[in-house]
């Protein structure tokens, strides 16, 4: 998934926005990402994608 692709369609949040929030705020959980970006707070279908981005960013 590219940075400009929509990760959360319900809240219209891109992968890049999630990556940036994780890096800037040192987020480590899906719940923290949800609070910061609102991604994953609609239908929840993107929770697995958020987990994947967390793993990518944290190495």
C-alpha positions as CSV (number, residue, x, y, z in Angstrom):
1,X,0.0,0.0,0.0
2,X,1.3,3.4,-1.0
3,X,1.4,6.4,1.4
4,X,-1.3,8.2,-0.6
5,X,-3.7,5.3,-0.6
6,X,-6.8,5.4,1.6
7,X,-6.3,3.1,4.6
8,X,-9.5,3.9,6.4
9,X,-12.4,4.6,4.0
10,X,-15.0,5.4,6.6
11,X,-12.9,8.3,8.0
12,X,-10.9,9.0,4.8
13,X,-7.5,8.5,6.3
14,X,-4.4,7.6,4.2
15,X,-1.6,5.3,5.1
16,X,0.7,8.2,5.1
17,X,-1.4,10.1,7.7
18,X,-1.3,7.0,9.9
19,X,2.5,6.6,9.4
20,X,3.1,10.2,10.2
21,X,1.0,10.1,13.4
22,X,2.8,7.0,14.6
23,X,6.2,8.6,14.0
24,X,5.4,12.1,15.4
25,X,3.5,10.9,18.5
26,X,5.4,7.7,19.1
27,X,2.2,5.7,18.9
28,X,2.4,2.0,19.7
29,X,-1.2,0.7,19.7
30,X,-4.2,0.6,17.4
31,X,-6.2,2.5,20.1
32,X,-3.6,5.3,20.1
33,X,-3.8,5.5,16.3
34,X,-7.6,5.6,16.5
35,X,-7.5,8.5,19.0
36,X,-5.0,10.5,17.0
37,X,-6.3,9.9,13.4
38,X,-9.9,8.5,13.8
39,X,-8.8,5.6,11.5
40,X,-10.5,2.4,12.4
41,X,-13.2,4.0,14.4
42,X,-16.0,3.5,11.8
43,X,-16.6,-0.1,10.6
44,X,-13.3,-1.4,11.9
45,X,-12.4,-3.2,8.6
46,X,-9.0,-1.4,8.5
47,X,-7.8,-2.5,12.0
48,X,-5.6,-5.1,10.5
49,X,-4.0,-2.6,8.1
50,X,-3.4,-0.2,11.1
51,X,-1.6,-3.1,12.9
52,X,0.5,-3.7,9.8
53,X,1.5,-0.1,9.5
54,X,2.4,-0.1,13.2
55,X,4.7,-3.1,12.7
56,X,6.3,-1.5,9.6
57,X,7.0,1.8,11.3
58,X,8.3,0.3,14.5
59,X,10.5,-2.2,12.7
